Amino acid sequence: MLRQALHGGLRASCRRLGLFVSRHPVFFLTVPAVLTLVFGFSALSRFEPERDLERLVAPSHSLAKIERTLADSLFPLDRAKAQLYSDLHPPGRYGRLILLAKPGANILHRPAALLRIHRAVLEMKDGRSSFIGHQLGGVMEVPNSKDQRVKSARAIQITYYLQTYHSAAQDLIGEKWENEFCKLMRKLQLSQEDLQLYALASFSLWRDFHRTSFLARSKILVSLMLILLTAILSSSMKDCLRSKPFLGLLGVLTVCISSVTAAGIFFITDGKYNSTLLGIPFFAMGHGTKGVFELLSGWRRTRENLPFKDRVAEAYSDVMVSYTMTTSLYFIAFGMGASPFTNIEAVKIFCQNMCVSILLNYFYIFSFFGSCLVFAGQLEQNRYHSIFCCKIPSTEYLERKPVWFQTMMSDGHQHTSHHETDPYQNHFIQHFLREHYNEWITNIYVKPFVVILYLIYASFSFMGCLQISDGANIINLLSSDSPSVSYAIIQQKYFSNYSPVIGFYIYEPLEYWNGTVQDDLKKLSEGFNTLSWLQQYYQFLRAGNISAANKSDFLSILQNSFLRKPEFQHFKNDIIFSKAGDENSIIASRMYLVARTSEKTQRDVIELLEKLRPLSLKQSIKFIVFNPTFVFMDQYSLSVTMPVLISGFGILLVLLLTFFLVIHPLGNFWLILTVTSIELGVLGLMTLWNVDMDCISILCLIYTLNFSIDHCAPLLYTFVLATEHTRTQCIKSALQEHGTAILQNVTSFLIGLVPLLFVPSNLTFTLFKCLLLTGSCTLLHCFVILPVFLTFFPPSKKHHKKKKRAKRKEREEIECIEIQENPDHVTTV
């Protein structure tokens, strides 16, 4: 009883809302338009891109950032000094260059060309004379060489660092130098036939990340045109009175202006644009047009003899309950993604914007589009043409006109057969579903093939879910033809034999002269190539046959002899001395570790980090390990999967809490199973399609939860509430009622994704793949899997059949009694 009362109350509220909109259409048309104008101009005037890429894509709260703070406090870098930068410090402004020889050539035989390019860089204004050219790539060693002598090398990497002093003026000069550096490399490449030059600057990643937005602008407009065309065609009929092409057009425009308003609110609140926000128009369109097409289907289901205001109210009563529920779930899912539990700032910003977009979408659908529906209904009631907005001539007038004129101005009555009392049944999608598809998909010979298809789908999904890999590589977010991607590919190919230099920081006083301590340090660095002041110091002691078995001798020789040698002076930067009275001590020190890695350098580095950190808690030596790249890798897998986990948990919790409040609890049960099947299918198939778990794919997975609910929930609830005799008839009824809107929306959504294929960007490729799988899996479940599986499993429809039989028997008894009381009554048939 509570369920029926709750459902009836919601329908009555939506009906009153529809009546209110139908009585004040001008107001509800004007207010959203004014809001769009105000906030749209604000978006243009306040547009500003986000320049801090680390803030966007690196985990906000990670142990690596704490370790970086501790390492910088122990061993700060004085950029004012003329010293070579360490790989353990944030590089600031820099220019990096890889020179690659032709296949089979040795770059070491081209010293003249290398020096010429090197001099050209050093002669640039505002440059710095120091550089690091310490990496050779594609190295071949001399056979049977004990000291690993280099025979040849294919590539060399040189890094040039700039002094910025952390001042705004110096930073602008550095940015100008980087631009000139990239231009110089492009110019030198034209004059180099035997060498290939790959350049990278500190701003290159940021530039190529935002370049996606510029590359995608024209493609998004093409996508919008395709969605408009699909919406117009799918809303049209041969019947010029009941066809609604302009409502399809206005529905898409409604979603567009609501997105513009949301963008204006974002920029007014000091938001900064980033390329991940490119997905919001597609996400908003997928949900908004679903409401548009459902309202159109609801309008077609109303009785034509009702006044147009009552028809609008009936459409709201029929549609807005389920649309309000799915909108609420959208808000819950993306609201959970915007919560403090989300550790990726780009995901958090996207989810915050999506929440605003969803709320405005809902408001604009029932207000702006509802007003358009009122005006279209008034035109239909007054028998105006749906395109030309002129009076439709009478049948006698049309009979005297040519065939083409009759086709354009026909209201469809002459095409309606005696089987189709409702003219709206002539809509081509409804006609196809009713006359062809519903009978085919429920055929007993088709069902076994559908079961086999689902088993294949589930097998591939499960196989993909076992191969998930995280996408901590920032290259996944850059434009695919950018210099940064080219540089990263060459670096991965020729410079992936060794890991980045890992700083090994000992942050407490230690008895370095103690043999036990030395053994512990050797065990910790076992398996690494080590560059250590301690290692060099003991080699120095052995070479001079010097004994340093106690603290005083150890420190005295270290400070007065070892560190004063020119070849060992650079180790002064790796040791922190403290003096208490006349006694010196070492309170902290630093060593360098390099590990041998495979081509999957990033995965190997993450594994090294996960192995070294627990040792710092178990060993007596207190240490940390750090490299600037750890900030992007540390706990990335957990950080990037957390939003979809908490969003899924939030939706599951809501569905479980409303299990006994909805009109039929089996509807929620089937909805949970269906959404789980679609979500796991998209996750597994996108993994098999070489899509990693990065911030874009995670946002798409959150959207998949809601997109599947948006389309499957009305279908499932209509099925469980249907009162036909059999399950087959119930699923036919559900498909006939909601299949048109589902097919219209998913088709326009998938067609709108096609232009993304032509954007040369890894970010848009990921977006295209994930959203294509989302739409395809949802369509597969709505039109293939659910119509078959629902005929096998509960809810049973036998009790409806018994009720109908009882009612029919009661009617027959009443008729018999009436005939007995009136024996002279004669009925003609």
MARSEBA-259734 format. One record per residue (C-alpha): x, y, z. Coordinates in pm, whole numbers, plus 50000, padded with zeros to 5 digits. Each point is the difference from the previous one (the first is absolute). Layout:
XYZ/...
END
This chain:
500005000050000/502835023850084/501594993049663/496825008249808/499425031450207/503575011949947/499924992949628/496595016549965/501185030650190/503055004049775/497894996649686/497515025550132/502855024450080/501454996449653/496555004749849/499555032650194/503445010949879/498974992849641/496785019950043/501925029250151/502485000549710/497204997249742/498195029850155/503155022250007/502024989349695/501415034549923/501485003650348/501644965649990/501345007449652/501425034150088/501714993650335/502374972149876/500865020749690/500925030350213/502094978550235/501894985949703/500765034649861/501255012650336/502174970450090/501104993849639/501615034549971/501574995050342/501604967749875/501575018349705/501385028250212/501394978450282/501454971149798/503404989450134/501874967049949/501534980050283/503805001349972/500994976850284/499914965249847/501284983050314/497095014150203/497554985149749/501214964849936/502284990850293/498414985950318/499215029550228/500924982250321/502894975749970/503024989050196/502235010749710/499095036650053/500894997550368/503284983349905/500695027849750/499505026450268/502354981850236/502634994849727/499885036749896/500305011550360/503054977950055/501755007049669/498615032249850/501175011049657/501575034349974/499205009749644/502225030850024/503134978550009/501724988849682/499584962950066/498524971249812/496464992050098/499214966550152/497344976449859/498524999850350/498845036249986/497035015049817/501645012349680/498315034149970/500595014549653/501984977649769/500524988549643/500614963449927/501324985749676/500394964949857/502224995849695/499354967649812/502244985849729/498784980449701/499484962350040/503354982650013/501945032550051/502075009350305/499255034150147/503435000650165/501515003349650/498165033149950/501755022950253/500085029949766/496245000249949/499384995050373/502265028650098/498525022849736/496494994650138/501305003450355/501695033549923/496835012749832/498064993550323/502625016150225/500125031149781/496305006650059/499265030750211/499104995750366/501264964349992/502164982550255/503424986149918/499664968250208/498424968849859/499674962850066/500834976549714/500304968350199/497694976049821/500774978349700/497264979749836/500104968949786/503404990950144/502034970249878/502924988950215/503334985749893/499734961750014/501704983450299/500825034150149/500484998650378/499545037450053/496915002249770/501655021149732/497595016449756/500374989149638/497225021349847/496885019450091/496955009149796/498835030450201/501095025750254/497895021050236/501085034950112/498185021750256/500445037850034/498865016850322/499135036550054/500365022350304/496665015150099/500595009550369/496224994650055/499245035249871/497215008649757/502305019949770/502564972049981/497214975049939/498735020149701/503545001849862/500304962450049/496724993949817/501215021449710/503284980449991/498094967049987/497925012149705/503165010849818/501614966550087/497154980549836/500085022649692/503764995549975/499694962150011/497415000549719/502305022249796/503064978450061/498064968849907/499615013349646/503795002149959/500744966050154/499634970749764/501764973550207/498585009450342/496485002250135/499335025850271/497314996050267/499535029950232/498105003950326/499605030150229/498435004150342/496815014949849/499704973349727/497804976350201/497645028050100/499885013749643/499294966049845/497414992150269/498015031549917/500614995949628/497294973350000/497395026850070/501025020249695/500124969049779/496554988750115/498085032949957/498934994749639/499324963050058/497675007850292/498025023549775/499744972249739/498884976550276/497295024650103/498795002649640/499794962149971/498044997450326/497625027549881/499474982349668/499394966350170/497585015550250/498065017549723/499724968949783/499094976850288/497265024050118/498415002949656/497014981649854/498174999449669/497135015850189/500605037649966/497735007350298/501544976150254/503605001149878/502285018950242/503335007649824/500285034150161/499544984850345/502934976849930/502055030349896/498935020750302/500664970850235/503664998049896/500325038150019/498514998550351/502834977550114/502535022849827/498855032050171/499864982650337/503644989349950/500955035949911/498345012050320/501864973850205/503305011049840/499255036250092/499364990650363/503274980250003/502085029549879/498225025250225/501034978850299/503685003849894/500164966449826/502814993749752/499504980749680/501824967749920/499664975549712/498354972650206/496885021950007/499494992149630/497954970050110/497325020850176/498035009749682/499764963449899/499074988550350/497345027150035/498644993249651/499574962850072/497845007450306/498205031049873/498814986049668/498704969250184/497585022850185/499095017549673/499164967949815/498144985550301/497825031250016/499304996749628/499034963450049/497875009750299/498235026049786/499264973749733/498454977150263/497465026450111/496495001649855/499555024149712/496535010850111/501435016350316/500875037350007/503685006049930/500655012250358/498614968050144/502074979849753/503175017750118/499024992750361/499394963349916/503384997749826/501715015050307/498144975950227/501064970549786/503685009549942/501335023950264/499834975150289/502554976549845/502035029149856/500165016150344/501224967450151/502764995149741/501035036550032/500304995350376/502224969649947/502165020049759/500405026650268/500814974350270/502594981949784/501865031249888/499535015950341/501824970650154/502695004549734/500375036550106/500354990750369/503245002750201/500504962549947/501045007749641/503775004349987/500355011649635/499245037149960/499014996949632/497374973950091/498735021350288/499665031249781/498244980149728/497524984850246/499245034050154/499245014349656/497954969749908/497825004350310/499255036149901/499354989349638/497604972450105/497965023350225/499795026749730/499204973349743/497044988450205/498795035850054/500305008949631/498224968149885/496865005350207/499995038049951/501445009949661/499244968049809/496694996150186/498985034449870/500984989849646/497834968950043/497075022050107/500285021849688/500394969349776/496934984450164/498005031749941/500964999849633/498984963449974/496655006150168/499285028749760/501044977749706/503075019649891/502744984749787/502934987950215/502625015349766/498395028849809/497685010550288/497055005449766/496474986050019/499654964949862/497454999749716/496904978450006/499884965749838/497785012549715/502515027649920/502954975750005/498274976149760/500085027149730/503785005850042/503034981249858/501444969550176/503105018650126/497785026450162/497824973250160/503144982950137/501315032250154/496685011250149/498444966850099/499114995950367/500164962049977/496344991150053/499644984149660/503014977750071/498614986750328/498624964849973/497164986050207/502604982250215/501755032750095/497585022650180/502935020850132/501625020849720/503255002050200/500504962849943/501095009549647/503345013350129/502584979649809/501934988550311/496854989850184/498704982549690/503294981049960/500054989150365/496334990050008/499724982249666/503474984849960/502515001650283/497824990650300/498814968449829/503514990549888/501855004950331/497384980550198/500024971049753/500824967250174/502634991649735/501875032950054/500324996650379/502754973150003/502215021649778/499475029750233/501064978750298/503154989249814/500685036549906/499755010550364/502374972150108/502535012249743/499515036050121/500474989650364/503104979349917/501775028449822/498995024350274/501384977350271/503214994449802/500475037749964/499345006750368/502934977150086/502385021249788/499285034950131/503025023250005/500265034950145/500655029749772/502465020050205/501795009149676/499095036149929/500504993749627/496474985449999/498625035350041/502015017749726/499325005849632/501364969949814/502025019149736/501635023850248/503775004050054/499614987750358/498604966549887/502724995949734/502665007850260/498474975750253/499884971749743/503685004549908/500995003050365/498104968350086/501624981449712/503645009950053/500255011350363/497914974350188/502814976550103/500355017750333/497575015950242/500105036950090/502545009550263/498464991750339/501115020550298/500744979450311/499705024650293/501184990550350/498385025850226/501414990950342/503524998150152/501664967049920/503254982750097/501394997549647/503354986950132/498234969950153/500404968049796/496434988950079/498575032549866/502084996449684/498704964449950/496405012150043/500555027249739/501464974749758/496964977450044/497625028849934/501825010249683/500434964449877/498874996449638/500495037149926/502765019049827/501095022750284/501735033750001/500835006950363/502395022950183/500454972050256/500984975049735/502515024049844/501315009350344/500834964050092/501674994849663/502085030850080/500934985750340/500974966249855/502065016049724/501965020250256/500134971450252/498415023050258/498114987950307/496845018150121/498474976550254/498635026250241/497895030949969/502735026350040/502304984549740/497094993549762/498765036350008/503465015650009/501234982249688/496635005549828/499995037850051/503695008349985/501194976649729/497304982549794/497625029049938/502855023449910/501074978849704/498735016249677/498494967449874/498014995250323/498965035950079/496524995249850/499224975950286/499825030150236/496445005049875/499064964750115/501035002950367/498605022150277/502405006050288/499075012450343/502365014350259/499234998450371/502905016050188/503194984949869/498334968449875/498814995549641/497394975249887/498064990549682/496295005650052/498854991349646/501424987949672/498944990649650/500894972649753/498884992549644/498474967349881/499344989149641/498254967249917/500124979449686/496535000549839/498154986249701/498065019549736/497145003850252/502115023850204/497065015850177/498594967150127/503484989450118/500535032950185/496654996550177/500944964850110/503385012950127/498235027050198/497574974950151/502934977750105/502275026950144/497425018450210/499114971050232/503724994650063/500275034850151/497564988950271/501704966650070/503675010049989/501855017450279/501185026149747/497395027449952/499895010349635/497725012049721/500264994949623/498965026949756/499995010649638/497845028249856/498134974749783/498774982150314/497525028450052/498064988549692/500344962550068/499524996950376/496734982050082/498645009849657/498084967649951/498115004450327/499495037349948/498604996249651/497654970850078/498615014750323/497475023949832/498274972449804/499954977250306/498375025850227/497615010949722/498944964149942/499644994650373/497875031550028/497634988949723/499794964650138/499205013750345/497225022149864/498484971349803/500124977350305/498525026350232/497125005949757/499504962749948/496764999550198/498845035049904/499804995749622/496844986849843/501574965449947/503234988850175/500884975949717/500535030649782/502915010950218/501354964750010/500044996749621/501435035249970/502954991750227/500784968549800/499755018049667/502165029550102/502634976550142/500054980249676/500395031449787/502655015450227/502154968550008/499544995849626/501205035149924/502924996150243/501144966849854/499555009249633/501755033650034/502984981850158/500114976349704/499885031149777/503255012550161/498375026550217/501795005650332/498425010850327/500675037549988/497865029450104/498065000549669/499104963150001/498985001950366/497655029149928/498514979749714/499454970550236/498145022750245/497895012049707/499354964049891/498314993250335/497545028349941/499554995649624/498994963750048/497545009250278/498625028149785/499014976049721/499344967250179/497965012850297/496865011149806/500054967849798/500334977750307/497415018050212/497494999549713/500594962649966/499554991550368/496835021450021/498444986949679/496744980450038/500024979349680/499494962450015/503584989249925/503515013150047/500455001249623/497045023449963/501315021450286/503445004549846/498375008249664/497915026450173/503075014550177/502015001549676/497125016149817/499645026350272/503675008950059/501904984149711/499545029949772/501505024950246/502884976450087/500844993649635/499745037049911/502285010750284/502674973149971/500155003949621/500465037750016/502534995350283/502114975049801/499825020249678/501165030750191/503154981450105/501214993649644/501835033749954/502164992350305/501724973549788/501545027749789/501525019550291/503714990450022/500064996850377/500414971050240/497495016450234/497215000849740/500874964649882/499464987850357/496765020050025/498754985949670/500804963850087/498435001150346/496835018449895/499594977849693/500154969350225/497595016450246/497395006949732/500464966449827/499794979050317/496925019250118/498324995149661/500904963150005/498414995050341/496865020449929/499144984149665/501604965450006/500924986750343/497185013150222/497124991749758/501154963550000/501134995250360/496905016850145/497874973049837/501854973350203/500095014950350/497645017250248/497815019250042/497294975149904/496875013049825/497674971550102/498285020050273/499065026649743/498544972749782/497954986250291/498705034750085/498915005949643/498254966149984/498205007550327/498865033949870/498834984949670/498074972450185/498405026150227/498915020249696/498454968949841/498054992050320/498675035650018/498904998549634/498244966650065/498105014650296/498915030049789/498714976949725/498064978850250/498375031150143/499085012549651/498944968949802/498365021149726/503225019549934/501204995849644/503565008449897/501065004449640/503634995049907/
END
